[in-house]
Amino acid sequence: MKELQNFKHHDNPEITVSLPGILKIDWTSALHKESVDQAFEKMKRFKFDVLPIMDADGSYKRYFKSKEWGKYTIDNIEEHEIKPHDCIYYLTNIEDAVKAFAESEQNFFFLVNETEIIGLINISNLNSKHVYLFMYNLIAQLELSLGKLINKSGIDDPELMRIFIENNKSVKPLTRYRGEDKKALDHKFIEYAYLGDMAWIIKEKKLFRKIKIKRDEFDSSIKIINKMRNIAAHPVNSLIKGKNSIVELNLAITKANLIIEKINNYLIEIKLGARKNFLSAEKLNN
């Protein structure tokens, strides 16, 4: 029941492609009368792979581009007309922008409104703090959803502690939980587990079956997501280092959203089932 999400407040902030993008009043451009040599000097000096060309009327219809990304030589520069496939709407959600990068040969997009080009984004701009914030929140949503799945499956704290001890799993959740438990704080064990710990519990107790995902698919998805989680948790590391990084980021986003959706659907089924049973019992009592 994917549509249900549109009736709820989105936990992840709405981040559009314009936030990590560059507004045209802030970019460096070539003038229509400048030569390729002059454009090349700007591209080499600022390490630009795309240099918009401003026409006499202030509009942008053409651009210079590096044939080989990151190589700044005069024979590597070529001029192009701006085509529709070079552009995306400036209010495009960051998820869709990442997908557009991952599923095309594009290393950049011009940002357009209803009438004109107003900005530019390239793959390096995806290392923006806004994209890190988006990923951090998405993974936080995933961890909350995994925790709900475990809690709704009737696995209590003693059982979780037992399987952690018997399988020599990470001692950190156990140590943190026991420390807080001594303070008589009413916290659940799952609150101290990391993404990998929760994924292990779900595999150990075969909870992936409840959300209709095969074990191998769940396991591979978590590995991809966890890789992005480790990067997002340390923003000094670049999220995007090349085309493969964008493909991996898009895959992580897709997998995280899929697992969250399946868990939400399962929880809705539980709630609807409980309500149905309640109404049936009430009918019998009457």
N, C-alpha and C positions, 0 to 999 in steps of 0.2 A: 504494500500500500504506500508507494512512494509519494503519492500526492499529499499524504498527511503532513509531510514536512513543510508544505507551503502554508499550512494553517498554524504553524508554530514559529516562535522566534528562532532565528538561525543562531546557533552557538558561535559559529565562526564569523568574524567581522567581514563585512562586504568590502573586499579589496578589488578595485578595478585596475585595469592595465595602465591607466593614466597616472597612478600613484608612483610606480617605479619608472614610468616613462619620462621623457624630456619634452617640456613645452617648447614650442618653436621659438618663442622670444628668448629662450635660454640657450639654444643651440648655435653652433658655428656653421655657417653655410658658405657656399661659393656664389659669387655674383654671376649673372648670365653672361657677362662679357669676359670673365676670367678664363684663361687657357687651362688645359689639362695639367700643364706643368705647375701653374699657380695652385690649382686644386690639390695636386699631389703634395706640394710643400705643406699645405695645411693638414692634410691627412697624415703625413709622416710626423709632423711636429706634435700633433695632439693624439696620435695613434687612433685615428678614426678609420673605420672600415666602410662607413657610409657618410657621404657628404651631400646634403641636399643642395640643389641649385635654385637660387631665388631669381625669378624672372623680373623684368623691368617693372611690372605691375605689382610686385610683392608676393605673387603666388608661387607655388611649387609644383612643377610638372615633371621635373627630371632630377637625377641624382648621379653622383659618382659612387662607385663601389669597388672594393677590392675583389678581384676574381678569386684569390686564395685568401681566406680570412686570416688576418694577423700578419700578412706579408706586405711591407710598405716599400714597393719598388715601382718606378714609373711604368714599367711594362705590365704591372699587375692591376692597373687602374683602368676601369671602363665606365662609359656613360650609358645610362638607361633612362627610359621613360617610366614614370610611376604608373603601374598597372593596378587593377583592382585586387589582384592576389598579393600585392605588396602592402595592402592596407587592412586594418581592423578598426572597429568602432572604439572610440576612446573610453567608453564605459563598459567594455567587455570585462566580465569577471576574470580574475587572475587564473582560475582553473581552466577556463576556456582558452585563455591566451597561451598558457603552458601547453595545452593540447594542440593548439594551432602550430606552435613551434615544433612540437614533437612529431607531428604527422605531416610536416611539410619540409621542404629544403630551405625554408627561410631562416636566416639568422637575425632578421630585423623585420619590423613592421612600421609603416607610417600610421599614425593615429588620426582618425578622421571624425568629424562631427557630421551633421546632416549636409553641410555645404562645402567644407574645405579641410585641408590637412592642417592639423593643429599641434602635432607632436610626433615623437619617434620613440620606439623602444627596440633595443637589441638584446641579445642573449645575456650579455654581461650585466644589463640592468636588472636581471632577475636575481642578482645577488643583493638586492635592496632589502632593507630591514622590514619592509612591508611584506615581502614574500616569506621571510623567516617567521614573521608574526603569524601569517596565514598558516604555515606548516605547523608551527608550534601549537596553535589552537586546534587544528585538525587532529593532530596526534593526541592532544589532551582529550578531545571528544571520543576518539577511539578507545583510549584507556578507560574512560568512564563507562563506555558501552561494554567493554570486556568485563569490567567489574560488576556491572549490573547483570550480565549473563551468568556469571559465577554465583552471585548472591541469589538470583532467582532460581538457581538449580538445586537449592536446598543443601549446599555444601557448607557446613558450619566451620567456625574457627578451629576447633580441636581437630577436625578432619584435615583441614588445610595444613595445619602445623604438622600433623602426623605424616602426611605424604611428603612434605618438605624434608622432614628429618630422615625418614626411611630412604629417600632417594638422594640424600646428600646434596640437596639443592642449595642455592645461594643462602648464606647465613645472614645476609644483611636484613631481609624482611623479618626474619625471626628475631634478630637482636633488637631491631627497632620496635617491633610489636611488644616484646617482653618488657622492654624499658618503659614504654608508655602504659602497659598493663599494670605495672607496679604502682603507677601513679593513679590507678583507679580511673583512667580515662576510658570512656566507652567508645572505643574505636574498633572497627572491623579489621581483621588480619589483612584483607585484600587491599586496604588503604596503604599498606607498606610495601606492596609488590610492585615491581617494575613491569614494563611492557612485556619483556621476555619471560618474566615469571608468570604473568597472567596467561600468556600464550601457552606456556608449558602446562599449566593447570588445565586449560581447556583441552589440550591434546591428551593429557593423562586421564582425564575424566570423560573423554570423548564427547565433549559438549559441542564440538563443531557439527555433529550430526543434527543437533537441535536447530541450528541455523542453516541447515542444508548446504553445507560446504564440505567437500572432500578433505581429508586430512592433509594430503600432499599440497592441495591448492591453498589451504589455510597456512600451512607451514611456509611455503614459498612466499606468500603474500606478506606474512609477518617479517620475514627476513629482509624483503625489499623495503618495507615501511621502517623497520628498525634502523636500517642503514641511513635513511633520510632523517630519522629522529635524532641520531647521534650527531649529524651535521647541524641540524636546526638548533640543537641544544648548545652548540658551540659556534656562534655566529662569526668568530674569527676565521673559521674555515669557510671556503667558498662553496656555496650550494651548487653553482653551475661552473663547470670547468671545460665544458665542450658539449657537443651535440648529444653524446651518450648520457651526460648528466641530465639533460632535459628529458630524454626518453625515460630515464629511471625516475625522475621527479614526477612525470605524468603518470607513470605506472603506479608509483606509491600513492598518489592522490586517488587514482581510480580504485585501487585495492582497498584503501582505507574507507572510502565512501561506500564501497560494496559491503564490507563487513559491518559497518555502522548501520546501513540500511537493513541488512538481513537480521541483525540483532534487534533493531527497532520493530521489524515485522513480527519476529518471534515474541517479543514482549507484548505487542498489540494482541496477538493471538491468545496469549495467556490471559490478558485482561478481558478480552471478549468471551473467552471460555469460562472464566470465573463469573462474569456477569450472567452468562447464559445459565450456568448451574444455579446461581442465586435466584434467578427468576423462576426456574423450574421448581426449586425447592419451595419458594414462596407460593407458587401456584398450587402445589400439593398440600401445603399447610392450610391453604384457604379452602 
